[in-house]
Amino acid sequence: MSTVPAPLVPTDTAAPAKVCTNCGFAVVDVYCARCGEKQPNHHDLTMGHFAHEVAHELLHVDSKLFSTMRDLVARPGALTAEYFAGRKKRYIAPLRLFLVLFAVTFLAYSSFKAVAIYSMDGLMNTDPRGQLKSMLQIAAAKRHVPYEELKENIEHRWQKNMSLISLLTILPVALMLKMLYYRRYFAEHLVFSTHYMCFAYTFSLLIWPVYFWLGIRQSTGNVVLVVLTSLISWTYIYFALHRVYGQRGAIVFGKAVAVWAASFITSMVFMGGTLIAALITVLRA
């Protein structure tokens, strides 16, 4: 008994090839081979899938946050070394971490009067002759606005200026590193600088309660605190340079001093520059 061969399926009636819902790449499986997008299916609409996604995201974020902050504080230079070793997924990206920590630190040191660093009253405490206060009082009288309102406008502009240029604070340290390690790529120095600034903001948040207790003013306690924080920052830079750039001994000691000095001078210049810009903007308005 002969068998009848099955008819061939016309090629023009074959099922159309699947394409990625994100990039349009043809013939995809569960995940797209080009962009990695997971393709939708009916399971995505179930409560079980939703609960799984929520649990996964929360645990994933917590894990990355913990490992990032742990290595940032306890292992100087480790995040930079891991970044260029190709192990990026397990940590929060440098710029994202920088922006979040800057925002939190900015809020902490501007929302409470005792620790407000963008404060005209705090600045006037360093002017025993009262010249700045007299200048602002004269300016307020000329503009027929209350003195307190003028101060608030200057402080608001000062804070806004500093927030606008926040990313620029990583450049001077990176430039100093380029001078010290000129054979290395500038991108390496930018990542190192970003991670160091992240540590600086984290450290500022850790000592925030002390400043809240002491107040930001001229006092022996504040001088001692500045000296201690400077020593801790320099020590952190020393070990970070050793881990990332592979040098040790007296040469790293000197380079750590140079990097710390670049960071300190940068903060002073940026604070002063944004204040001057705020004064000019408000008083000329």
Secondary structure, 3 states (H helix, E strand, C coil): CCCCCCCCCCHHHCCCCCECCCCCCECCCCECCCCCCECCCHHHHCHHHHHHHHHHHHHHHHHHHHHHHHHHHHCCCHHHHHHHCCCCCCCCCHHHHHHHHHHHHHHHCCCCHHHCCCCHHHHHCCCCCCHHHHHHHHHHHHHCCCHHHHHHHHHHHHHHHHHHCHHHHHHHHHHHHHHHCCCCCHHHHHHHHHHHHHHHHHHHHHCHHHHHHHCCCCCHHHHHHHHHHHHHHHHHHHHHHHHHHCCCCHHHHHHHHHHHHHHHHHHHHHHHHHHHHHHHHHHCC
